[in-house]
Amino acid sequence: MKKKVAVIHPEAGFSSSGGSQLSAYEMAEHLAEFFDVKLLSSSKCSEHSVVIPCIPRGKVKKLQRSKTMNWLLTRFVTNPSLLIEAITSFLTYTPYLMLKRFDVVYPNNDYGGLAVAAVIRKLFNTPILYTERAGMVSNGKVLRRNLKFKPDCLVVFNEGTKSYVHSIAPQQRVEVIPNGVNLEKFSPNGEKFDHGLSGKVVLTVGALNKQNHKRIHLAIDAVSRLDNVSLLICGDGPDIQFFHNLCEQKLGANRFKIVKVDFSDIPNVYRSVDMFTLPSKDEPFGRVYLEAMASGLPVVATDDAMRRALIGNAGIVCDVTNATEYSNAIAASLSKDWGSTPIEQSSGYSWERVAEQYADVIDTL
């Protein structure tokens, strides 16, 4: 009899704008080859979905677009969307897991899912598998908080994060497993997005929020220093008008476009450009770099250990805070024939290979 695995993410199916939502969906799809998998979410998104009502963070974020609602919701907490999702999902997901016994609980929605899993482990001794997707963002603040739940196995994306975990929790079991990419979906072959931009086109993808770690303003500045190069920004967020105004100021009206597309159309966007860049700080992993490389694009990114390992010879890492160095790297990337190198680099991160590593870990639990 196959082991029963509960994968948790209330936002899966409701939104595809975050890495954890997509990873939960992809993981459930590929782990189903090895186990009896149920994806607990607030929306139907696959044959493995079990729809359990709650208020996912995306619904709260939509309310926050109203200045009045945002003021009310943020009076007492800095991240009301995550808190409301955590509370409402705790009230509905916990009873379900008490009735439907699983062999492993795998939450993917930060402390909300971990709280549910902790209760189930307390009652039934059910082991917890958890992937820390925040990594060292905010100097490991989220990581340290989630370690308090003491998952039976913690998965991180690189050896540096593993070493940090062991420095503060020596007894914690930690495995290093990368994220995956859907190589069937992301490839150079297929339809292209009609962006209408001229010259060479650089793509960046990310939430348009001045407070996050994506630092898209650095990409805007770097591209503005190049001739006959346009910038396509794919994303949405509370500060979209700020980034629109910044692009108009730096690039002019005809050298940029900001678009929001359904996740199913994202592969077409990658195929429509010449290269990809994202100048994040402390990006925990960076699924978008894999998607870009699988689509045949070279990448220019922040020079850190994770990016050097992820990108390999399929792009250029540099000091993105140095505008001259960053723009020179983009220019060099656009002028080079990269051949099949980006595709070859991404091939080692297929979801099939990643799921096999997770299956091995689950078998030990």
Buried (B, 14 or more C-beta within 10 A) or exposed (E): EEBBBBBBBBBBBBBBBBBBBBBBBBBBBBBBEBBBBBBBBBBEBBEBBBEBEBBBBBBBBEBBEEEEBBEEBEEEEEBBBBBBBBEBBBEBBBEBBEEEEBBBBBBBBBBBBBBBBBBBBEEEEBBBBBBBBBBBBEEBEBBBEBBEBBBBBBBBBBEBBBEBBEEEBEEBBBBEBBBBBBBEBBBBEEEEBEBEBEBBBBBBBBBBBBEBBBBBBBBBBBBBBBEEBBBBBBBBBBBBEBBBEBBEEBBEEEBBBBEEEEEEEBBBBBBBBBBBBBBBBBBBBBBBBBBBBBBBBBBBBBEBEBBEEBBBEBBBBBEBEEBEBBBBBBBEBBEEEBEEBBBEBBBEBBBEBBBBBBBEBBEEB
